Amino acid sequence: MNPSARPLDGLGIAVVVALCLSFGFNQVAIKLAIADIPPLTQSALRSAGAAVIIMAWMRLRRIRFDIRDGTLVPGVVAGVLFALEFVLIYRGLVWTTATRTSLFLYTAPFFVVIGAHWLLPGDRFDLSQWIGLGLSFAGIAAALGIPTPAGDPHQLVGDLMVVAAAACWAATTLVIKASSLNRVSPEQTMLYQLLVSAPLLAIGAVLLGERFPGDPSAVALWSLAYQTVWVVSITFVIWFVVIQRYSASRVSAFTVLTPLFGVAAGRLVLGDPLTPTFVAAVVMVVAGLVLVNRPR
C-alpha cells in the first residue's frame, strides 16, 4: 500500500481530532486578545513570532530555504494572500462573533473545489459531492441572514469579511498546489507566507492607527502565544506530516469537526449566543462538508 494512502489508525485519529480542536479554538483566542492587542498588530506579531520559530526549526533540521529554486514568485503571491486573509479575519472579528467566524471561515474548501475544477485537471467531484457543496452554501447563506441577538450592527460586514478571508485561504491553497511550492518542504511554504505577511500586516496596523497597549492582560498574551507557538508553528507542521503519512481524503473528512469545535468553543468560552436557526445552518454546512470530503 502506498504510505500516503494509509487509513487512519488510532494514533492518527487522535492527532487529527486534536488538530481540529486546536484550529477551532483559534478564532476564540483571537477574540480574547482583541480587547488588549489590536487586530492587525496581533496578526503581525503572530506572523513575525512564528517566522522566527519556523526558521529555528528549519535550521535545526537542516531544511533549506532557497529563493533561487523557482518558488520566489508563487511564494510572494501566497504570502500576500495569506496577509490579506488575516487582515479580513482579524478585522472581521471586531464586528462578528468567534462562533460565526468559525463557520464562515470553513467556506474555504468550497472555494477550493470551484477553483480546482478549472485550475487542477484531474481534481473532479462526483454528483453527491456537488450536492454537498450546494447544501453547505445554502447553510452559509442562511447563516448570513441570521443576526446575533444584541449583536453589533456591523455584524454582516464582519461575516462577509470572513467569507472573503476564506476565499483568500482557498486561493492560497490553489497557488501552492498549482505552482513550484508543491515540490518544496511545507516549512518553506509556510515561511514564505509568514515572512511576506508580517511586514504587510505591520504596515496595515500603522495605517489604521493601531497602538500596542502598554500593559496587555495575561489572557491576551496567552492567547497570542497560543496562536503563534501552537497553531502556526506546531499544528500547521503536524498537519502537513499527517497529510503526507495518511490518506488525504480520510484526513480531510475530519475537517468537519473544526467548525463544530469552533462554534462550541465560542459558546462555552465567550458566551456567543446560538439560535436554533443558526444551529440548523451549522448542521447544513457540516452535512455538506461530509459529502464533499467523503472518500471517492
Phi and psi restraints in degrees (value plus and minus 20) as a CYANA .aco file:
   2 ASN   PHI     -78.5   -38.5
   2 ASN   PSI     104.9   144.9
   3 PRO   PHI     -75.0   -35.0
   3 PRO   PSI     -53.3   -13.3
   4 SER   PHI     -95.1   -55.1
   4 SER   PSI     -27.2    12.8
   5 ALA   PHI    -127.4   -87.4
   5 ALA   PSI      -8.9    31.1
   6 ARG   PHI     -81.7   -41.7
   6 ARG   PSI     116.6   156.6
   7 PRO   PHI     -88.4   -48.4
   7 PRO   PSI     137.9   177.9
   8 LEU   PHI     -90.7   -50.7
   8 LEU   PSI     108.6   148.6
   9 ASP   PHI    -112.9   -72.9
   9 ASP   PSI    -194.2  -154.2
  10 GLY   PHI     -78.6   -38.6
  10 GLY   PSI     -64.3   -24.3
  11 LEU   PHI     -84.5   -44.5
  11 LEU   PSI     -64.1   -24.1
  12 GLY   PHI     -80.7   -40.7
  12 GLY   PSI     -63.2   -23.2
  13 ILE   PHI     -82.0   -42.0
  13 ILE   PSI     -64.3   -24.3
  14 ALA   PHI     -81.5   -41.5
  14 ALA   PSI     -61.6   -21.6
  15 VAL   PHI     -86.7   -46.7
  15 VAL   PSI     -64.8   -24.8
  16 VAL   PHI     -85.2   -45.2
  16 VAL   PSI     -61.1   -21.1
  17 VAL   PHI     -82.5   -42.5
  17 VAL   PSI     -61.8   -21.8
  18 ALA   PHI     -83.1   -43.1
  18 ALA   PSI     -58.4   -18.4
  19 LEU   PHI     -84.8   -44.8
  19 LEU   PSI     -65.4   -25.4
  20 CYS   PHI     -82.1   -42.1
  20 CYS   PSI     -58.5   -18.5
  21 LEU   PHI     -83.3   -43.3
  21 LEU   PSI     -62.5   -22.5
  22 SER   PHI     -83.0   -43.0
  22 SER   PSI     -65.4   -25.4
  23 PHE   PHI     -85.2   -45.2
  23 PHE   PSI     -59.3   -19.3
  24 GLY   PHI     -84.5   -44.5
  24 GLY   PSI     -52.2   -12.2
  25 PHE   PHI    -101.9   -61.9
  25 PHE   PSI     -31.3     8.7
  26 ASN   PHI     -80.7   -40.7
  26 ASN   PSI     -62.9   -22.9
  27 GLN   PHI     -83.4   -43.4
  27 GLN   PSI     -55.0   -15.0
  28 VAL   PHI     -84.8   -44.8
  28 VAL   PSI     -61.4   -21.4
  29 ALA   PHI     -82.1   -42.1
  29 ALA   PSI     -61.6   -21.6
  30 ILE   PHI     -81.0   -41.0
  30 ILE   PSI     -66.9   -26.9
  31 LYS   PHI     -83.6   -43.6
  31 LYS   PSI     -57.9   -17.9
  32 LEU   PHI     -83.4   -43.4
  32 LEU   PSI     -52.5   -12.5
  33 ALA   PHI    -108.9   -68.9
  33 ALA   PSI     -38.2     1.8
  34 ILE   PHI     -80.6   -40.6
  34 ILE   PSI     -53.2   -13.2
  35 ALA   PHI     -81.1   -41.1
  35 ALA   PSI     -51.8   -11.8
  36 ASP   PHI    -127.5   -87.5
  36 ASP   PSI     -51.2   -11.2
  37 ILE   PHI    -141.6  -101.6
  37 ILE   PSI      92.5   132.5
  38 PRO   PHI     -73.1   -33.1
  38 PRO   PSI     133.0   173.0
  39 PRO   PHI     -77.0   -37.0
  39 PRO   PSI     -71.6   -31.6
  40 LEU   PHI     -93.8   -53.8
  40 LEU   PSI     -51.6   -11.6
  41 THR   PHI     -81.7   -41.7
  41 THR   PSI     -63.6   -23.6
  42 GLN   PHI     -80.8   -40.8
  42 GLN   PSI     -65.6   -25.6
  43 SER   PHI     -87.0   -47.0
  43 SER   PSI     -60.1   -20.1
  44 ALA   PHI     -84.5   -44.5
  44 ALA   PSI     -62.4   -22.4
  45 LEU   PHI     -83.1   -43.1
  45 LEU   PSI     -59.2   -19.2
  46 ARG   PHI     -83.2   -43.2
  46 ARG   PSI     -66.9   -26.9
  47 SER   PHI     -83.6   -43.6
  47 SER   PSI     -63.8   -23.8
  48 ALA   PHI     -84.9   -44.9
  48 ALA   PSI     -65.4   -25.4
  49 GLY   PHI     -84.1   -44.1
  49 GLY   PSI     -63.2   -23.2
  50 ALA   PHI     -86.1   -46.1
  50 ALA   PSI     -55.0   -15.0
  51 ALA   PHI     -81.4   -41.4
  51 ALA   PSI     -62.6   -22.6
  52 VAL   PHI     -82.1   -42.1
  52 VAL   PSI     -62.8   -22.8
  53 ILE   PHI     -86.0   -46.0
  53 ILE   PSI     -64.5   -24.5
  54 ILE   PHI     -84.5   -44.5
  54 ILE   PSI     -60.7   -20.7
  55 MET   PHI     -83.3   -43.3
  55 MET   PSI     -60.2   -20.2
  56 ALA   PHI     -83.9   -43.9
  56 ALA   PSI     -60.9   -20.9
  57 TRP   PHI     -83.2   -43.2
  57 TRP   PSI     -64.9   -24.9
  58 MET   PHI     -84.3   -44.3
  58 MET   PSI     -58.9   -18.9
  59 ARG   PHI     -85.6   -45.6
  59 ARG   PSI     -61.4   -21.4
  60 LEU   PHI     -82.8   -42.8
  60 LEU   PSI     -61.6   -21.6
  61 ARG   PHI    -110.5   -70.5
  61 ARG   PSI     -18.1    21.9
  62 ARG   PHI      36.1    76.1
  62 ARG   PSI      23.8    63.8
  63 ILE   PHI    -111.6   -71.6
  63 ILE   PSI     104.9   144.9
  64 ARG   PHI     -96.0   -56.0
  64 ARG   PSI     127.3   167.3
  65 PHE   PHI    -147.6  -107.6
  65 PHE   PSI      83.9   123.9
  66 ASP   PHI    -148.1  -108.1
  66 ASP   PSI      91.1   131.1
  67 ILE   PHI     -94.7   -54.7
  67 ILE   PSI     -25.7    14.3
  68 ARG   PHI    -109.7   -69.7
  68 ARG   PSI     -13.0    27.0
  69 ASP   PHI    -113.4   -73.4
  69 ASP   PSI      -3.8    36.2
  70 GLY   PHI      68.1   108.1
  70 GLY   PSI     -13.1    26.9
  71 THR   PHI    -122.1   -82.1
  71 THR   PSI     -21.7    18.3
  72 LEU   PHI     -81.5   -41.5
  72 LEU   PSI     -71.8   -31.8
  73 VAL   PHI     -83.2   -43.2
  73 VAL   PSI     -73.9   -33.9
  74 PRO   PHI     -83.0   -43.0
  74 PRO   PSI     -49.8    -9.8
  75 GLY   PHI     -85.3   -45.3
  75 GLY   PSI     -62.1   -22.1
  76 VAL   PHI     -87.4   -47.4
  76 VAL   PSI     -61.6   -21.6
  77 VAL   PHI     -80.5   -40.5
  77 VAL   PSI     -65.9   -25.9
  78 ALA   PHI     -81.3   -41.3
  78 ALA   PSI     -58.4   -18.4
  79 GLY   PHI     -86.1   -46.1
  79 GLY   PSI     -60.4   -20.4
  80 VAL   PHI     -85.0   -45.0
  80 VAL   PSI     -64.0   -24.0
  81 LEU   PHI     -82.7   -42.7
  81 LEU   PSI     -59.9   -19.9
  82 PHE   PHI     -81.4   -41.4
  82 PHE   PSI     -63.5   -23.5
  83 ALA   PHI     -83.4   -43.4
  83 ALA   PSI     -65.9   -25.9
  84 LEU   PHI     -83.2   -43.2
  84 LEU   PSI     -59.7   -19.7
  85 GLU   PHI     -75.5   -35.5
  85 GLU   PSI     -66.2   -26.2
  86 PHE   PHI    -102.6   -62.6
  86 PHE   PSI     -42.0    -2.0
  87 VAL   PHI     -79.6   -39.6
  87 VAL   PSI     -67.1   -27.1
  88 LEU   PHI     -87.5   -47.5
  88 LEU   PSI     -60.7   -20.7
  89 ILE   PHI     -86.7   -46.7
  89 ILE   PSI     -72.2   -32.2
  90 TYR   PHI     -87.6   -47.6
  90 TYR   PSI     -60.5   -20.5
  91 ARG   PHI     -92.2   -52.2
  91 ARG   PSI     -56.1   -16.1
  92 GLY   PHI     -82.0   -42.0
  92 GLY   PSI     -55.2   -15.2
  93 LEU   PHI     -88.6   -48.6
  93 LEU   PSI     -33.9     6.1
  94 VAL   PHI     -86.7   -46.7
  94 VAL   PSI     -51.9   -11.9
  95 TRP   PHI    -127.8   -87.8
  95 TRP   PSI     -43.5    -3.5
  96 THR   PHI    -139.0   -99.0
  96 THR   PSI     153.9   193.9
  97 THR   PHI    -109.8   -69.8
  97 THR   PSI     141.3   181.3
  98 ALA   PHI     -84.1   -44.1
  98 ALA   PSI     -54.3   -14.3
  99 THR   PHI     -82.1   -42.1
  99 THR   PSI     -68.6   -28.6
 100 ARG   PHI     -87.7   -47.7
 100 ARG   PSI     -57.6   -17.6
 101 THR   PHI     -81.1   -41.1
 101 THR   PSI     -61.6   -21.6
 102 SER   PHI     -80.6   -40.6
 102 SER   PSI     -53.9   -13.9
 103 LEU   PHI     -97.5   -57.5
 103 LEU   PSI     -71.2   -31.2
 104 PHE   PHI     -89.7   -49.7
 104 PHE   PSI     -49.4    -9.4
 105 LEU   PHI     -84.3   -44.3
 105 LEU   PSI     -47.1    -7.1
 106 TYR   PHI    -109.7   -69.7
 106 TYR   PSI       4.9    44.9
 107 THR   PHI     -99.0   -59.0
 107 THR   PSI     -31.3     8.7
 108 ALA   PHI     -73.5   -33.5
 108 ALA   PSI     -65.5   -25.5
 109 PRO   PHI     -77.8   -37.8
 109 PRO   PSI     -50.0   -10.0
 110 PHE   PHI     -96.4   -56.4
 110 PHE   PSI     -54.5   -14.5
 111 PHE   PHI     -85.5   -45.5
 111 PHE   PSI     -55.6   -15.6
 112 VAL   PHI     -82.9   -42.9
 112 VAL   PSI     -63.5   -23.5
 113 VAL   PHI     -78.5   -38.5
 113 VAL   PSI     -66.9   -26.9
 114 ILE   PHI     -83.9   -43.9
 114 ILE   PSI     -65.6   -25.6
 115 GLY   PHI     -86.0   -46.0
 115 GLY   PSI     -61.2   -21.2
 116 ALA   PHI     -85.6   -45.6
 116 ALA   PSI     -49.1    -9.1
 117 HIS   PHI     -77.8   -37.8
 117 HIS   PSI     -52.9   -12.9
 118 TRP   PHI    -125.9   -85.9
 118 TRP   PSI     -49.1    -9.1
 119 LEU   PHI    -116.2   -76.2
 119 LEU   PSI     -43.7    -3.7
 120 LEU   PHI    -141.6  -101.6
 120 LEU   PSI      69.7   109.7
 121 PRO   PHI     -75.8   -35.8
 121 PRO   PSI     119.5   159.5
 122 GLY   PHI      71.9   111.9
 122 GLY   PSI     -31.9     8.1
 123 ASP   PHI    -120.4   -80.4
 123 ASP   PSI      63.7   103.7
 124 ARG   PHI    -141.0  -101.0
 124 ARG   PSI     131.2   171.2
 125 PHE   PHI    -127.6   -87.6
 125 PHE   PSI     132.4   172.4
 126 ASP   PHI    -111.2   -71.2
 126 ASP   PSI    -198.2  -158.2
 127 LEU   PHI     -80.2   -40.2
 127 LEU   PSI     -66.1   -26.1
 128 SER   PHI     -83.7   -43.7
 128 SER   PSI     -52.0   -12.0
 129 GLN   PHI     -93.6   -53.6
 129 GLN   PSI     -53.8   -13.8
 130 TRP   PHI     -88.5   -48.5
 130 TRP   PSI     -54.2   -14.2
 131 ILE   PHI     -83.0   -43.0
 131 ILE   PSI     -62.1   -22.1
 132 GLY   PHI     -81.4   -41.4
 132 GLY   PSI     -60.4   -20.4
 133 LEU   PHI     -80.3   -40.3
 133 LEU   PSI     -66.8   -26.8
 134 GLY   PHI     -84.0   -44.0
 134 GLY   PSI     -59.5   -19.5
 135 LEU   PHI     -82.6   -42.6
 135 LEU   PSI     -64.1   -24.1
 136 SER   PHI     -87.4   -47.4
 136 SER   PSI     -61.7   -21.7
 137 PHE   PHI     -82.7   -42.7
 137 PHE   PSI     -57.0   -17.0
 138 ALA   PHI     -83.0   -43.0
 138 ALA   PSI     -60.9   -20.9
 139 GLY   PHI     -84.0   -44.0
 139 GLY   PSI     -60.2   -20.2
 140 ILE   PHI     -87.2   -47.2
 140 ILE   PSI     -62.4   -22.4
 141 ALA   PHI     -81.3   -41.3
 141 ALA   PSI     -60.4   -20.4
 142 ALA   PHI     -84.4   -44.4
 142 ALA   PSI     -63.9   -23.9
 143 ALA   PHI     -84.1   -44.1
 143 ALA   PSI     -56.0   -16.0
 144 LEU   PHI     -81.9   -41.9
 144 LEU   PSI     -49.5    -9.5
 145 GLY   PHI    -110.0   -70.0
 145 GLY   PSI     -16.1    23.9
 146 ILE   PHI    -124.5   -84.5
 146 ILE   PSI      85.0   125.0
 147 PRO   PHI     -92.5   -52.5
 147 PRO   PSI     129.9   169.9
 148 THR   PHI     -99.2   -59.2
 148 THR   PSI     112.2   152.2
 149 PRO   PHI     -74.5   -34.5
 149 PRO   PSI     109.5   149.5
 150 ALA   PHI      38.5    78.5
 150 ALA   PSI       9.5    49.5
 151 GLY   PHI    -101.8   -61.8
 151 GLY   PSI     154.3   194.3
 152 ASP   PHI     -86.5   -46.5
 152 ASP   PSI     117.3   157.3
 153 PRO   PHI     -82.6   -42.6
 153 PRO   PSI     -38.5     1.5
 154 HIS   PHI    -112.4   -72.4
 154 HIS   PSI      -4.4    35.6
 155 GLN   PHI     -76.8   -36.8
 155 GLN   PSI     -63.2   -23.2
 156 LEU   PHI     -80.9   -40.9
 156 LEU   PSI     -58.1   -18.1
 157 VAL   PHI     -81.2   -41.2
 157 VAL   PSI     -65.7   -25.7
 158 GLY   PHI     -81.1   -41.1
 158 GLY   PSI     -62.3   -22.3
 159 ASP   PHI     -79.6   -39.6
 159 ASP   PSI     -67.0   -27.0
 160 LEU   PHI     -86.8   -46.8
 160 LEU   PSI     -52.8   -12.8
 161 MET   PHI     -83.3   -43.3
 161 MET   PSI     -59.4   -19.4
 162 VAL   PHI     -89.2   -49.2
 162 VAL   PSI     -58.7   -18.7
 163 VAL   PHI     -82.2   -42.2
 163 VAL   PSI     -61.4   -21.4
 164 ALA   PHI     -83.4   -43.4
 164 ALA   PSI     -56.6   -16.6
 165 ALA   PHI     -82.6   -42.6
 165 ALA   PSI     -58.7   -18.7
 166 ALA   PHI     -82.7   -42.7
 166 ALA   PSI     -58.6   -18.6
 167 ALA   PHI     -84.4   -44.4
 167 ALA   PSI     -58.3   -18.3
 168 CYS   PHI     -85.3   -45.3
 168 CYS   PSI     -61.0   -21.0
 169 TRP   PHI     -79.3   -39.3
 169 TRP   PSI     -65.6   -25.6
 170 ALA   PHI     -83.0   -43.0
 170 ALA   PSI     -61.8   -21.8
 171 ALA   PHI     -82.7   -42.7
 171 ALA   PSI     -58.6   -18.6
 172 THR   PHI     -81.1   -41.1
 172 THR   PSI     -65.0   -25.0
 173 THR   PHI     -78.9   -38.9
 173 THR   PSI     -63.9   -23.9
 174 LEU   PHI     -88.1   -48.1
 174 LEU   PSI     -58.1   -18.1
 175 VAL   PHI     -81.2   -41.2
 175 VAL   PSI     -64.1   -24.1
 176 ILE   PHI     -84.9   -44.9
 176 ILE   PSI     -63.8   -23.8
 177 LYS   PHI     -91.8   -51.8
 177 LYS   PSI     -48.8    -8.8
 178 ALA   PHI    -118.8   -78.8
 178 ALA   PSI     -17.0    23.0
 179 SER   PHI    -144.5  -104.5
 179 SER   PSI    -195.3  -155.3
 180 SER   PHI     -85.9   -45.9
 180 SER   PSI     -34.6     5.4
 181 LEU   PHI     -83.3   -43.3
 181 LEU   PSI     -41.7    -1.7
 182 ASN   PHI     -91.2   -51.2
 182 ASN   PSI     -30.3     9.7
 183 ARG   PHI    -127.8   -87.8
 183 ARG   PSI     -19.5    20.5
 184 VAL   PHI    -130.8   -90.8
 184 VAL   PSI     155.4   195.4
 185 SER   PHI     -86.5   -46.5
 185 SER   PSI     129.2   169.2
 186 PRO   PHI     -77.6   -37.6
 186 PRO   PSI     -54.5   -14.5
 187 GLU   PHI     -82.3   -42.3
 187 GLU   PSI     -61.1   -21.1
 188 GLN   PHI     -85.3   -45.3
 188 GLN   PSI     -63.2   -23.2
 189 THR   PHI     -80.9   -40.9
 189 THR   PSI     -64.2   -24.2
 190 MET   PHI     -85.3   -45.3
 190 MET   PSI     -59.2   -19.2
 191 LEU   PHI     -86.4   -46.4
 191 LEU   PSI     -58.9   -18.9
 192 TYR   PHI     -74.2   -34.2
 192 TYR   PSI     -68.2   -28.2
 193 GLN   PHI     -83.4   -43.4
 193 GLN   PSI     -58.4   -18.4
 194 LEU   PHI     -92.6   -52.6
 194 LEU   PSI     -64.4   -24.4
 195 LEU   PHI     -87.5   -47.5
 195 LEU   PSI     -54.4   -14.4
 196 VAL   PHI     -98.0   -58.0
 196 VAL   PSI     -60.9   -20.9
 197 SER   PHI     -92.8   -52.8
 197 SER   PSI     -54.6   -14.6
 198 ALA   PHI     -76.4   -36.4
 198 ALA   PSI     -72.9   -32.9
 199 PRO   PHI     -87.3   -47.3
 199 PRO   PSI     -55.7   -15.7
 200 LEU   PHI     -83.9   -43.9
 200 LEU   PSI     -61.9   -21.9
 201 LEU   PHI     -87.5   -47.5
 201 LEU   PSI     -58.1   -18.1
 202 ALA   PHI     -84.0   -44.0
 202 ALA   PSI     -61.7   -21.7
 203 ILE   PHI     -82.2   -42.2
 203 ILE   PSI     -62.7   -22.7
 204 GLY   PHI     -80.3   -40.3
 204 GLY   PSI     -60.3   -20.3
 205 ALA   PHI     -82.7   -42.7
 205 ALA   PSI     -61.1   -21.1
 206 VAL   PHI     -86.3   -46.3
 206 VAL   PSI     -64.9   -24.9
 207 LEU   PHI     -83.1   -43.1
 207 LEU   PSI     -51.6   -11.6
 208 LEU   PHI    -108.4   -68.4
 208 LEU   PSI     -17.8    22.2
 209 GLY   PHI      54.3    94.3
 209 GLY   PSI       2.9    42.9
 210 GLU   PHI     -91.6   -51.6
 210 GLU   PSI     124.5   164.5
 211 ARG   PHI    -148.7  -108.7
 211 ARG   PSI     115.3   155.3
 212 PHE   PHI     -97.2   -57.2
 212 PHE   PSI     107.7   147.7
 213 PRO   PHI     -87.4   -47.4
 213 PRO   PSI     131.7   171.7
 214 GLY   PHI     -91.2   -51.2
 214 GLY   PSI     -47.0    -7.0
 215 ASP   PHI    -161.7  -121.7
 215 ASP   PSI      53.7    93.7
 216 PRO   PHI     -85.6   -45.6
 216 PRO   PSI     131.7   171.7
 217 SER   PHI     -91.2   -51.2
 217 SER   PSI     143.0   183.0
 218 ALA   PHI     -82.4   -42.4
 218 ALA   PSI     -56.5   -16.5
 219 VAL   PHI     -82.1   -42.1
 219 VAL   PSI     -63.6   -23.6
 220 ALA   PHI     -83.6   -43.6
 220 ALA   PSI     -63.4   -23.4
 221 LEU   PHI     -86.7   -46.7
 221 LEU   PSI     -61.7   -21.7
 222 TRP   PHI     -86.2   -46.2
 222 TRP   PSI     -56.7   -16.7
 223 SER   PHI     -85.0   -45.0
 223 SER   PSI     -61.5   -21.5
 224 LEU   PHI     -86.1   -46.1
 224 LEU   PSI     -60.5   -20.5
 225 ALA   PHI     -84.1   -44.1
 225 ALA   PSI     -59.0   -19.0
 226 TYR   PHI     -79.5   -39.5
 226 TYR   PSI     -67.9   -27.9
 227 GLN   PHI     -83.0   -43.0
 227 GLN   PSI     -64.3   -24.3
 228 THR   PHI     -94.5   -54.5
 228 THR   PSI     -73.0   -33.0
 229 VAL   PHI    -102.6   -62.6
 229 VAL   PSI     -68.9   -28.9
 230 TRP   PHI    -102.1   -62.1
 230 TRP   PSI     -76.7   -36.7
 231 VAL   PHI     -88.9   -48.9
 231 VAL   PSI     -77.1   -37.1
 232 VAL   PHI     -97.4   -57.4
 232 VAL   PSI     -65.3   -25.3
 233 SER   PHI    -102.7   -62.7
 233 SER   PSI     -47.4    -7.4
 234 ILE   PHI    -132.9   -92.9
 234 ILE   PSI     -76.6   -36.6
 235 THR   PHI     -88.0   -48.0
 235 THR   PSI     -52.5   -12.5
 236 PHE   PHI     -82.8   -42.8
 236 PHE   PSI     -61.4   -21.4
 237 VAL   PHI     -87.2   -47.2
 237 VAL   PSI     -62.1   -22.1
 238 ILE   PHI     -80.7   -40.7
 238 ILE   PSI     -60.2   -20.2
 239 TRP   PHI     -79.4   -39.4
 239 TRP   PSI     -64.2   -24.2
 240 PHE   PHI     -82.0   -42.0
 240 PHE   PSI     -59.4   -19.4
 241 VAL   PHI     -84.1   -44.1
 241 VAL   PSI     -63.8   -23.8
 242 VAL   PHI     -81.8   -41.8
 242 VAL   PSI     -62.9   -22.9
 243 ILE   PHI     -81.7   -41.7
 243 ILE   PSI     -57.8   -17.8
 244 GLN   PHI     -91.4   -51.4
 244 GLN   PSI     -53.1   -13.1
 245 ARG   PHI    -107.0   -67.0
 245 ARG   PSI     -54.1   -14.1
 246 TYR   PHI    -137.0   -97.0
 246 TYR   PSI     151.3   191.3
 247 SER   PHI     -79.7   -39.7
 247 SER   PSI     103.0   143.0
 248 ALA   PHI     -83.3   -43.3
 248 ALA   PSI     -56.7   -16.7
 249 SER   PHI     -86.9   -46.9
 249 SER   PSI     -58.1   -18.1
 250 ARG   PHI     -91.6   -51.6
 250 ARG   PSI     -56.9   -16.9
 251 VAL   PHI     -86.7   -46.7
 251 VAL   PSI     -64.6   -24.6
 252 SER   PHI     -84.2   -44.2
 252 SER   PSI     -45.8    -5.8
 253 ALA   PHI     -80.7   -40.7
 253 ALA   PSI     -47.2    -7.2
 254 PHE   PHI     -99.2   -59.2
 254 PHE   PSI     -29.2    10.8
 255 THR   PHI     -84.4   -44.4
 255 THR   PSI     -37.0     3.0
 256 VAL   PHI     -82.1   -42.1
 256 VAL   PSI     -41.2    -1.2
 257 LEU   PHI     -93.1   -53.1
 257 LEU   PSI     -46.0    -6.0
 258 THR   PHI     -82.2   -42.2
 258 THR   PSI     -72.4   -32.4
 259 PRO   PHI     -83.5   -43.5
 259 PRO   PSI     -51.5   -11.5
 260 LEU   PHI     -84.9   -44.9
 260 LEU   PSI     -64.9   -24.9
 261 PHE   PHI     -83.8   -43.8
 261 PHE   PSI     -59.5   -19.5
 262 GLY   PHI     -84.4   -44.4
 262 GLY   PSI     -64.0   -24.0
 263 VAL   PHI     -83.1   -43.1
 263 VAL   PSI     -63.8   -23.8
 264 ALA   PHI     -84.1   -44.1
 264 ALA   PSI     -62.0   -22.0
 265 ALA   PHI     -85.5   -45.5
 265 ALA   PSI     -61.0   -21.0
 266 GLY   PHI     -81.8   -41.8
 266 GLY   PSI     -58.3   -18.3
 267 ARG   PHI     -91.3   -51.3
 267 ARG   PSI     -66.2   -26.2
 268 LEU   PHI     -95.4   -55.4
 268 LEU   PSI     -59.7   -19.7
 269 VAL   PHI    -108.2   -68.2
 269 VAL   PSI     -63.1   -23.1
 270 LEU   PHI    -122.9   -82.9
 270 LEU   PSI     -30.1     9.9
 271 GLY   PHI      51.7    91.7
 271 GLY   PSI       6.2    46.2
 272 ASP   PHI     -78.3   -38.3
 272 ASP   PSI     113.7   153.7
 273 PRO   PHI     -92.0   -52.0
 273 PRO   PSI     124.2   164.2
 274 LEU   PHI    -146.7  -106.7
 274 LEU   PSI     101.4   141.4
 275 THR   PHI    -115.8   -75.8
 275 THR   PSI     135.3   175.3
 276 PRO   PHI     -76.5   -36.5
 276 PRO   PSI     -56.5   -16.5
 277 THR   PHI     -86.5   -46.5
 277 THR   PSI     -60.4   -20.4
 278 PHE   PHI     -86.0   -46.0
 278 PHE   PSI     -60.0   -20.0
 279 VAL   PHI     -80.5   -40.5
 279 VAL   PSI     -61.2   -21.2
 280 ALA   PHI     -82.5   -42.5
 280 ALA   PSI     -58.5   -18.5
 281 ALA   PHI     -85.1   -45.1
 281 ALA   PSI     -60.2   -20.2
 282 VAL   PHI     -80.3   -40.3
 282 VAL   PSI     -62.9   -22.9
 283 VAL   PHI     -81.3   -41.3
 283 VAL   PSI     -61.3   -21.3
 284 MET   PHI     -82.5   -42.5
 284 MET   PSI     -63.7   -23.7
 285 VAL   PHI     -83.8   -43.8
 285 VAL   PSI     -65.3   -25.3
 286 VAL   PHI     -86.0   -46.0
 286 VAL   PSI     -61.0   -21.0
 287 ALA   PHI     -80.8   -40.8
 287 ALA   PSI     -60.3   -20.3
 288 GLY   PHI     -84.3   -44.3
 288 GLY   PSI     -60.1   -20.1
 289 LEU   PHI     -82.0   -42.0
 289 LEU   PSI     -58.4   -18.4
 290 VAL   PHI     -80.1   -40.1
 290 VAL   PSI     -65.9   -25.9
 291 LEU   PHI     -87.2   -47.2
 291 LEU   PSI     -61.5   -21.5
 292 VAL   PHI     -85.0   -45.0
 292 VAL   PSI     -59.6   -19.6
 293 ASN   PHI    -112.9   -72.9
 293 ASN   PSI     -19.6    20.4
 294 ARG   PHI     -85.9   -45.9
 294 ARG   PSI     124.5   164.5
 295 PRO   PHI     -81.8   -41.8
 295 PRO   PSI     118.1   158.1
